[in-house]
Each structure stands twice: as C-alpha cells, then as structure tokens.
Amino acid sequence: MEYKDLISRMKSVRNYKKDALNEDIIKKLEDYSEKSKRLVKDIKIEAMIKNRDEVYDRLKNIAGYNDIMLDAPHYLIFLSEEKEHYIENTGYAVEDIRLKAYEMGVGSCWITINDGELIKEKMNIKSDKKLTALISFGFDDNKNKVLYENKTEYNPSKAVVNIVEDNVSERLGISDVVYMKKWGENADPDELARLGLLEAFFYARLAPSTKNRQPWRFIYDDGTVVLALRKDENINEYEEKIDTGIVMLYYELIVDSTLFNMDWKFGRTEKDYEIPSDYSIVAYCIS
C-alpha cells in the first residue's frame, strides 16, 4: 500500500450510501483482516464482516457515541485473545485494516463500544476472545469531506500543517508534538529532516484519536524515539490504548517504508525526560 497517500487522505466516514459492498471486496477485506499488521505477533485474533441486517437493529442502543449507532451497510467485528497489550494491538491491527479498506475505495469509522460481552451476546457470537473493536464499512456519501487549506500542506517540510477534518478540526504541527532530548524542547523540522525522521513524525501526527484530542507526544534523543500519551479524565483506558496502537502503527509504517524495519518496545526508558504528570511514557523504539 502507498501509506503516505492513504494516511494523508483517509478520514472517518459517518454517512454511508445504502449500497452493499460486492462479494469480491468483502472477501478481500476478510482475508486481509486475518493477516493485517500486528503490534504483538503472538496474540490470536478473529475478524468477521457482517451485513447491516445482522448488526444494526441489535446494537443501535448499546454501541456508538452516546449509544448512537452508525448506520452502515457492513460492520467489522474484531475479537482478540486477552493478553498483555492486546488492546494496543487491536488499535494497530484494525487501523491497518481501515487503511486497506480505504485503498479499495471503502469508507469506515471506529464505533464506540462500552460492553464487548453484551455485544457478543446480542450478536450471538460464541467465542472466548474479547470483542475489542467494531468498525462501520461502506461507500462514503460525500457529505463530510476533509479539506486542505492549500496544496503545500502535503509537504512534510512545513512545520505547521493544518488539516481540517469535517470542516472543523485541525492537526497540531510537528513542533507541537515532537521534542528534542527533553520535554518542551520543540524539535526543529530541519534537524528531523537531516535525521531522516521528518516524514515519520509528519504522518504519525495525522493519526486519528478519540475525540480528536491528539494526545501523543514524541521525544527524540540520540537515536531513541519515546512515545508519551496524555491522560484525560473523560477518556477511558480502552480508548487510550486504542489511540496508542494507532499512532504506533502510523509512525512505524513510514519508518519501515523510508528507512528500515523497526519494532516498538512497551514500557519506560531509563530516563524520565521530565514528563509532566498528565502524560506517561508508553513505548519507545530505536531509530
């Protein structure tokens, strides 16, 4: 996949045409879902795509933001073995599926789930795995678009790129989310370009996040990239971990495509980097 292009253009789709996807597209998405990229390789997963009449009426009052279910022709049900970092792995794997769907012309959106076991019961899903993601799938009806203020905004060398999602939200600039050596020391985009990491940070900052709060910050320190996540009172642990997995995917996709293969490691580094109390270090990698 051409990940840079897909990441630049993909948006969450909340309004769908009624047209069902053809069987060939569904089969390709199901096959890809079983082999999508994984953050933790040994976690077993199950993925299935269901039609609207199998899902919508059963879940319309128990899933979705404020229990308002998205009405779509298809839904991805994603289940995971419960092991360490299985939620972050879900964010990582499912977002990769969403990128594949977008490459095929299929729109999608994360749907809020509050009780995975209740959803399994309503869907009559017999599995010992946890239901960790519910995604709507279908063709975009084009009511909501992503607008770019000017063509230069595709250029990673620009430190302050503003992407307007659904005509409302804006993305933070690279200097806002990447620090050098210690917390609060804003990174110089020219220095990141010299290190070969500018594009990786540029596209990582486009990662979707719960309520678009953009909670991630990076610290570059002599070859080590540290990922910190902000804790918010109105965001639960599941949402934090899904957001973590997604931003880890975006960063790794670009590093892998432009520099070398890399692997994230969960946990803290020996240095604390003077991280403020409302943030915590969740992972790091060697670049």
Secondary structure per residue as TSV (DSSP state, phi and psi in degrees):
chain	resnum	aa	ss	phi	psi
A	1	M	-	360.0	148.6
A	2	E	-	-87.2	84.3
A	3	Y	H	-64.2	-36.6
A	4	K	H	-60.2	-46.0
A	5	D	H	-65.6	-44.1
A	6	L	H	-63.4	-45.4
A	7	I	H	-62.8	-39.0
A	8	S	H	-65.1	-32.2
A	9	R	H	-104.3	-23.2
A	10	M	-	-69.2	142.0
A	11	K	-	-139.0	162.8
A	12	S	-	-76.6	133.8
A	13	V	-	-107.0	124.1
A	14	R	-	-112.3	-12.1
A	15	N	-	-124.1	124.2
A	16	Y	B	-120.0	148.9
A	17	K	-	-67.3	154.7
A	18	K	S	-75.4	-15.9
A	19	D	-	-59.3	132.0
A	20	A	-	-76.9	152.7
A	21	L	-	-71.7	147.4
A	22	N	-	-75.0	163.0
A	23	E	H	-61.2	-32.3
A	24	D	H	-65.4	-43.8
A	25	I	H	-64.0	-45.4
A	26	I	H	-60.3	-43.6
A	27	K	H	-62.2	-42.8
A	28	K	H	-64.4	-40.1
A	29	L	H	-68.3	-39.6
A	30	E	H	-64.0	-44.0
A	31	D	H	-63.2	-42.4
A	32	Y	H	-67.5	-36.0
A	33	S	H	-60.2	-32.5
A	34	E	H	-76.8	-18.5
A	35	K	H	-126.0	19.1
A	36	S	-	-62.9	166.4
A	37	K	-	-61.3	144.5
A	38	R	-	-124.9	143.0
A	39	L	S	-83.0	-38.0
A	40	V	S	-120.3	108.9
A	41	K	T	-66.6	-28.9
A	42	D	T	-95.6	8.9
A	43	I	-	-83.5	124.9
A	44	K	-	-82.5	139.9
A	45	I	E	-132.3	163.1
A	46	E	E	-133.2	139.5
A	47	A	E	-137.2	137.9
A	48	M	E	-144.6	146.5
A	49	I	E	-109.9	125.5
A	50	K	E	-114.4	153.8
A	51	N	E	-82.3	163.0
A	52	R	H	-54.1	-44.9
A	53	D	H	-69.3	-10.0
A	54	E	H	-92.6	-13.2
A	55	V	H	-125.7	-52.8
A	56	Y	H	-56.6	-54.3
A	57	D	H	-65.1	-30.2
A	58	R	H	-74.0	-28.9
A	59	L	H	-114.3	-0.3
A	60	K	T	-65.1	-17.1
A	61	N	T	-111.6	4.8
A	62	I	T	-129.4	-3.2
A	63	A	B	-136.3	156.8
A	64	G	S	105.2	162.6
A	65	Y	B	-64.4	122.7
A	66	N	T	55.6	34.0
A	67	D	T	61.1	25.4
A	68	I	B	-100.4	108.3
A	69	M	-	-79.7	137.6
A	70	L	-	-72.6	134.8
A	71	D	-	-93.8	108.5
A	72	A	-	-136.0	158.4
A	73	P	S	-71.8	-21.0
A	74	H	E	-146.9	159.2
A	75	Y	E	-140.5	141.3
A	76	L	E	-95.1	125.8
A	77	I	E	-104.4	122.4
A	78	F	E	-120.4	123.8
A	79	L	E	-120.1	147.3
A	80	S	E	-137.9	144.6
A	81	E	-	-60.2	140.0
A	82	E	-	-88.0	99.7
A	83	K	-	-137.9	172.2
A	84	E	T	-56.2	129.9
A	85	H	T	68.3	24.1
A	86	Y	H	-69.4	-27.0
A	87	I	H	-75.0	-43.9
A	88	E	H	-59.3	-39.3
A	89	N	H	-63.4	-36.7
A	90	T	H	-61.5	-48.1
A	91	G	H	-57.2	-43.8
A	92	Y	H	-63.9	-51.6
A	93	A	H	-69.5	-44.3
A	94	V	H	-69.7	-37.0
A	95	E	H	-64.9	-34.2
A	96	D	H	-64.2	-37.1
A	97	I	H	-64.7	-41.2
A	98	R	H	-61.5	-39.9
A	99	L	H	-64.0	-41.1
A	100	K	H	-63.0	-42.8
A	101	A	H	-60.3	-43.3
A	102	Y	H	-63.9	-37.7
A	103	E	H	-58.7	-30.6
A	104	M	T	-90.5	5.8
A	105	G	T	86.0	15.1
A	106	V	-	-106.5	126.2
A	107	G	E	-83.7	161.0
A	108	S	E	-157.9	169.0
A	109	C	E	-159.5	141.2
A	110	W	E	-68.2	136.5
A	111	I	-	-112.0	130.7
A	112	T	-	-63.4	131.2
A	113	I	B	-122.1	131.0
A	114	N	S	-103.5	-26.2
A	115	D	-	-145.0	92.3
A	116	G	H	-62.4	-35.0
A	117	E	H	-68.9	-36.8
A	118	L	H	-65.3	-40.2
A	119	I	H	-63.3	-42.4
A	120	K	H	-59.0	-42.0
A	121	E	H	-64.1	-46.7
A	122	K	H	-63.9	-33.3
A	123	M	H	-89.5	-2.3
A	124	N	T	56.2	43.8
A	125	I	-	-92.8	117.0
A	126	K	-	-97.0	98.4
A	127	S	-	-155.2	144.6
A	128	D	S	-85.7	-1.5
A	129	K	S	-84.5	158.5
A	130	K	E	-82.4	138.0
A	131	L	E	-80.2	112.1
A	132	T	E	-113.3	-8.6
A	133	A	E	-157.3	145.2
A	134	L	E	-133.6	122.7
A	135	I	E	-127.4	133.0
A	136	S	E	-84.6	145.4
A	137	F	E	-133.4	143.5
A	138	G	E	165.1	-176.9
A	139	F	-	-87.1	132.4
A	140	D	B	-65.6	135.7
A	141	D	-	-88.2	3.7
A	142	N	S	69.3	16.7
A	143	K	S	-73.0	-33.7
A	144	N	S	-113.9	127.5
A	145	K	-	-124.6	159.9
A	146	V	E	-97.7	127.6
A	147	L	E	-110.7	138.3
A	148	Y	E	-108.6	129.5
A	149	E	S	-64.5	-33.0
A	150	N	S	-160.9	166.1
A	151	K	G	-65.4	-25.8
A	152	T	G	-66.9	-13.6
A	153	E	G	-70.6	-9.8
A	154	Y	G	-82.4	-7.2
A	155	N	-	-88.0	113.1
A	156	P	T	-63.3	-16.3
A	157	S	T	-74.7	-11.7
A	158	K	-	-83.3	124.5
A	159	A	S	-75.9	-28.9
A	160	V	-	-118.4	91.2
A	161	V	-	-103.5	124.1
A	162	N	-	-110.3	114.0
A	163	I	E	-106.5	127.5
A	164	V	E	-97.8	113.3
A	165	E	E	-99.0	127.4
A	166	D	T	54.4	32.9
A	167	N	T	65.4	11.2
A	168	V	T	-124.9	-58.6
A	169	S	B	-86.1	154.8
A	170	E	-	-124.8	151.4
A	171	R	-	-94.6	145.5
A	172	L	-	-69.2	152.6
A	173	G	-	-79.1	165.2
A	174	I	H	-57.5	-43.6
A	175	S	H	-66.1	-17.0
A	176	D	H	-82.1	-25.0
A	177	V	H	-113.6	-9.5
A	178	V	E	-121.0	127.1
A	179	Y	E	-113.7	157.2
A	180	M	E	-110.8	116.9
A	181	K	S	71.2	-35.5
A	182	K	S	-150.2	161.1
A	183	W	T	-61.2	133.4
A	184	G	T	89.5	-8.8
A	185	E	-	-89.2	92.4
A	186	N	B	-57.9	135.4
A	187	A	-	-71.9	147.6
A	188	D	-	-92.3	119.0
A	189	P	H	-55.7	-34.2
A	190	D	H	-64.6	-38.4
A	191	E	H	-67.9	-40.5
A	192	L	H	-63.5	-37.3
A	193	A	H	-64.6	-40.5
A	194	R	H	-62.8	-33.9
A	195	L	H	-80.3	-9.3
A	196	G	T	81.4	15.9
A	197	L	-	-112.9	-0.1
A	198	L	H	-59.7	-46.4
A	199	E	H	-64.5	-38.1
A	200	A	H	-61.1	-44.6
A	201	F	H	-71.3	-36.2
A	202	F	H	-58.1	-47.9
A	203	Y	H	-79.5	-30.3
A	204	A	H	-61.3	-36.4
A	205	R	T	-71.5	-8.4
A	206	L	T	-89.0	0.1
A	207	A	-	-60.4	137.2
A	208	P	-	-69.3	153.7
A	209	S	-	-146.8	157.7
A	210	T	G	-56.2	125.0
A	211	K	G	58.3	22.3
A	212	N	G	50.8	39.7
A	213	R	-	-86.4	-6.9
A	214	Q	-	48.6	65.4
A	215	P	-	-86.0	-2.7
A	216	W	E	-93.0	147.4
A	217	R	E	-136.9	147.5
A	218	F	E	-117.4	148.1
A	219	I	E	-124.7	125.6
A	220	Y	E	-99.9	127.9
A	221	D	E	-141.9	91.2
A	222	D	T	48.7	54.6
A	223	G	T	96.0	-13.5
A	224	T	E	-103.2	132.2
A	225	V	E	-110.2	121.3
A	226	V	E	-106.3	134.0
A	227	L	E	-108.9	123.9
A	228	A	E	-118.3	146.4
A	229	L	E	-125.4	136.6
A	230	R	E	-81.5	137.9
A	231	K	-	-95.3	131.9
A	232	D	-	-123.2	141.3
A	233	E	T	-60.0	-35.2
A	234	N	T	-94.1	12.2
A	235	I	S	-118.5	129.3
A	236	N	-	-87.1	172.7
A	237	E	H	-62.5	-38.6
A	238	Y	H	-58.6	-48.0
A	239	E	H	-63.9	-39.9
A	240	E	H	-59.2	-43.5
A	241	K	H	-73.4	-35.4
A	242	I	H	-62.3	-46.3
A	243	D	H	-60.1	-38.2
A	244	T	H	-62.3	-48.0
A	245	G	H	-60.7	-39.2
A	246	I	H	-66.1	-47.6
A	247	V	H	-68.2	-31.5
A	248	M	H	-64.6	-39.3
A	249	L	H	-61.6	-49.9
A	250	Y	H	-60.4	-44.9
A	251	Y	H	-63.1	-46.3
A	252	E	H	-66.7	-36.8
A	253	L	H	-57.7	-42.5
A	254	I	H	-76.7	-40.5
A	255	V	H	-59.8	-44.9
A	256	D	H	-63.0	-33.8
A	257	S	H	-85.2	-18.7
A	258	T	H	-116.9	-23.7
A	259	L	T	-124.6	-72.5
A	260	F	-	-163.9	167.5
A	261	N	-	-74.4	139.2
A	262	M	-	-137.6	163.4
A	263	D	-	-136.1	135.0
A	264	W	-	-77.2	149.0
A	265	K	E	-121.9	128.4
A	266	F	E	-77.0	150.2
A	267	G	S	110.4	-179.4
A	268	R	-	-91.8	157.6
A	269	T	-	-88.2	172.4
A	270	E	S	-66.2	-35.2
A	271	K	-	-83.0	147.1
A	272	D	-	-98.2	-14.8
A	273	Y	T	60.4	16.7
A	274	E	T	56.2	43.4
A	275	I	-	-66.8	132.5
A	276	P	-	-66.6	162.4
A	277	S	T	-66.2	-23.4
A	278	D	T	-88.4	5.9
A	279	Y	E	-122.1	158.2
A	280	S	E	-144.6	145.7
A	281	I	E	-75.8	126.4
A	282	V	E	-110.7	-25.2
A	283	A	E	-165.5	167.9
A	284	Y	E	-154.1	163.4
A	285	C	E	-147.6	163.9
A	286	I	E	-102.4	120.6
A	287	S	-	-101.2	360.0
